[in-house]
Amino acid sequence: MFCSPAHKRAWHNRDTVRGARLAPLAIASHSTRGGTRGDKDTGRDARRAAEQLMRQWDADDRAAGRMRAIEYVALRNRLGYDQ
């Protein structure tokens, strides 16, 4: 899926760091249905923060000429991963 072991390592390192930041926000957002149930303020703030991070990371990847997340997921699907 990657052109070199170094690029594969870089992708997975970046993915690990991003996931660590995104996971708690996504879970808080999901648990509050995006800020419409329970602790609405925290859920809403978590949803907004998660969306902002994803927009920023997508822009960073495009600017750096890296494979975008949608391309990565589509390729994994075509190759039969995660099924």
Backbone as CSV, one residue per row, in Angstrom:
resi,resn,N_x,N_y,N_z,CA_x,CA_y,CA_z,C_x,C_y,C_z
1,MET,0.806,-1.201,0.000,0.000,0.000,0.000,0.847,1.262,0.000
2,PHE,2.084,1.139,0.454,2.966,2.298,0.539,4.157,2.089,-0.383
3,CYS,4.755,3.177,-0.806,5.857,3.088,-1.770,7.172,2.668,-1.130
4,SER,7.272,2.785,0.188,8.514,2.389,0.855,8.225,2.092,2.326
5,PRO,9.091,1.314,2.960,8.916,1.062,4.394,8.939,2.351,5.225
6,ALA,9.745,3.309,4.817,9.818,4.578,5.559,8.485,5.323,5.508
7,HIS,7.839,5.332,4.334,6.547,6.014,4.215,5.470,5.267,4.991
8,LYS,5.550,3.942,4.995,4.598,3.147,5.780,4.750,3.464,7.268
9,ARG,5.984,3.503,7.744,6.257,3.823,9.148,5.756,5.222,9.495
10,ALA,6.036,6.176,8.610,5.611,7.558,8.858,4.086,7.649,8.938
11,TRP,3.399,6.954,8.022,1.934,6.960,8.027,1.417,6.417,9.358
12,HIS,1.932,5.253,9.753,1.435,4.613,10.969,1.811,5.400,12.228
13,ASN,2.957,6.033,12.236,3.319,6.896,13.371,2.366,8.083,13.468
14,ARG,2.094,8.712,12.320,1.173,9.847,12.283,-0.225,9.388,12.712
15,ASP,-0.648,8.233,12.215,-1.960,7.686,12.533,-2.094,7.408,14.036
16,THR,-1.039,6.913,14.657,-1.052,6.629,16.093,-1.229,7.910,16.898
17,VAL,-0.476,8.939,16.549,-0.570,10.219,17.258,-1.953,10.838,17.052
18,ARG,-2.425,10.823,15.820,-3.734,11.401,15.533,-4.837,10.641,16.262
19,GLY,-4.754,9.327,16.247,-5.771,8.518,16.910,-5.842,8.781,18.402
20,ALA,-4.684,8.973,19.014,-4.654,9.246,20.452,-5.356,10.562,20.776
21,ARG,-5.255,11.519,19.893,-5.926,12.812,20.108,-7.411,12.734,19.773
22,LEU,-7.740,11.988,18.704,-9.114,11.962,18.212,-10.029,11.032,19.005
23,ALA,-9.524,9.892,19.444,-10.385,8.877,20.066,-11.216,9.405,21.234
24,PRO,-10.631,10.078,22.230,-11.471,10.529,23.342,-12.523,11.550,22.910
25,LEU,-12.176,12.388,21.952,-13.146,13.372,21.457,-14.291,12.677,20.736
26,ALA,-13.964,11.702,19.895,-14.989,10.973,19.149,-15.903,10.196,20.090
27,ILE,-15.329,9.580,21.110,-16.136,8.812,22.062,-17.049,9.742,22.860
28,ALA,-16.523,10.877,23.311,-17.350,11.841,24.047,-18.471,12.369,23.163
29,SER,-18.152,12.661,21.917,-19.166,13.132,20.984,-20.227,12.059,20.754
30,HIS,-19.781,10.838,20.533,-20.716,9.736,20.298,-21.598,9.493,21.524
31,SER,-20.990,9.511,22.695,-21.723,9.228,23.937,-22.804,10.261,24.220
32,THR,-22.626,11.454,23.704,-23.608,12.521,23.926,-24.406,12.826,22.657
33,ARG,-24.255,11.943,21.679,-24.914,12.140,20.372,-24.606,13.524,19.810
34,GLY,-23.331,13.832,19.822,-22.879,15.099,19.258,-23.255,16.312,20.080
35,GLY,-23.546,16.088,21.356,-23.905,17.200,22.229,-25.395,17.436,22.328
36,THR,-26.202,16.429,21.981,-27.655,16.580,22.085,-28.243,15.814,23.261
37,ARG,-27.413,15.021,23.972,-27.871,14.242,25.130,-26.826,14.333,26.238
38,GLY,-27.271,14.173,27.470,-26.337,14.150,28.601,-25.615,15.483,28.766
39,ASP,-24.310,15.423,28.888,-23.480,16.624,29.051,-23.348,17.302,27.684
40,LYS,-24.340,18.097,27.356,-24.440,18.685,26.017,-23.256,19.576,25.669
41,ASP,-22.811,20.382,26.613,-21.697,21.291,26.327,-20.425,20.523,25.991
42,THR,-20.115,19.520,26.801,-18.907,18.734,26.554,-19.022,17.974,25.240
43,GLY,-20.175,17.378,24.991,-20.376,16.636,23.745,-20.258,17.521,22.519
44,ARG,-20.856,18.699,22.594,-20.786,19.643,21.473,-19.350,20.106,21.246
45,ASP,-18.664,20.445,22.337,-17.274,20.888,22.219,-16.381,19.773,21.679
46,ALA,-16.625,18.546,22.127,-15.839,17.404,21.645,-16.074,17.185,20.156
47,ARG,-17.331,17.270,19.723,-17.643,17.103,18.300,-16.941,18.171,17.463
48,ARG,-17.020,19.395,17.899,-16.385,20.491,17.153,-14.868,20.331,17.105
49,ALA,-14.276,19.951,18.227,-12.824,19.769,18.272,-12.394,18.620,17.365
50,ALA,-13.152,17.520,17.383,-12.827,16.373,16.530,-12.927,16.755,15.057
51,GLU,-13.988,17.458,14.699,-14.163,17.870,13.306,-13.055,18.818,12.863
52,GLN,-12.654,19.728,13.740,-11.572,20.656,13.407,-10.261,19.912,13.200
53,LEU,-9.961,18.955,14.083,-8.736,18.165,13.916,-8.748,17.422,12.585
54,MET,-9.867,16.790,12.260,-9.943,16.029,11.007,-9.790,16.937,9.792
55,ARG,-10.398,18.116,9.831,-10.222,19.071,8.722,-8.760,19.484,8.593
56,GLN,-8.128,19.771,9.728,-6.726,20.195,9.711,-5.827,19.090,9.184
57,TRP,-6.034,17.872,9.649,-5.198,16.755,9.199,-5.393,16.473,7.718
58,ASP,-6.625,16.591,7.233,-6.873,16.392,5.805,-6.135,17.454,4.996
59,ALA,-6.202,18.699,5.450,-5.494,19.786,4.763,-3.983,19.574,4.821
60,ASP,-3.478,19.141,5.968,-2.040,18.871,6.103,-1.597,17.787,5.124
61,ASP,-2.382,16.713,5.032,-2.031,15.613,4.126,-2.044,16.078,2.673
62,ARG,-3.070,16.835,2.300,-3.130,17.355,0.927,-1.930,18.237,0.628
63,ALA,-1.616,19.137,1.544,-0.498,20.067,1.339,0.834,19.335,1.231
64,ALA,0.970,18.230,1.953,2.225,17.468,1.939,2.266,16.440,0.811
65,GLY,1.180,16.335,0.044,1.142,15.369,-1.053,0.990,13.927,-0.586
66,ARG,0.479,13.755,0.629,0.289,12.409,1.163,-1.073,11.859,0.754
67,MET,-1.182,10.540,0.823,-2.452,9.877,0.595,-3.445,10.382,1.642
68,ARG,-4.629,10.760,1.181,-5.656,11.234,2.099,-6.353,10.044,2.745
69,ALA,-6.994,10.279,3.862,-7.644,9.200,4.610,-8.675,8.469,3.757
70,ILE,-9.437,9.188,2.960,-10.459,8.543,2.130,-9.811,7.620,1.102
71,GLU,-8.676,8.024,0.566,-7.952,7.175,-0.384,-7.394,5.936,0.313
72,TYR,-6.893,6.116,1.520,-6.347,5.007,2.307,-7.437,3.980,2.613
73,VAL,-8.600,4.451,3.063,-9.698,3.541,3.392,-10.206,2.837,2.136
74,ALA,-10.343,3.567,1.040,-10.799,2.955,-0.215,-9.824,1.877,-0.674
75,LEU,-8.537,2.144,-0.564,-7.528,1.161,-0.957,-7.597,-0.065,-0.057
76,ARG,-7.726,0.144,1.237,-7.857,-1.000,2.165,-9.076,-1.838,1.812
77,ASN,-10.179,-1.183,1.467,-11.390,-1.914,1.088,-11.169,-2.727,-0.182
78,ARG,-10.545,-2.113,-1.177,-10.280,-2.824,-2.438,-9.371,-4.025,-2.228
79,LEU,-8.431,-3.903,-1.290,-7.484,-4.989,-1.026,-8.031,-6.035,-0.052
80,GLY,-9.234,-5.799,0.459,-9.881,-6.783,1.318,-9.528,-6.720,2.790
81,TYR,-8.886,-5.648,3.224,-8.594,-5.487,4.650,-9.874,-5.152,5.402
82,ASP,-9.876,-5.427,6.705,-10.977,-5.037,7.604,-12.323,-5.634,7.213
83,GLN,-12.319,-6.787,6.587,-13.601,-7.399,6.208,-13.857,-8.658,6.968
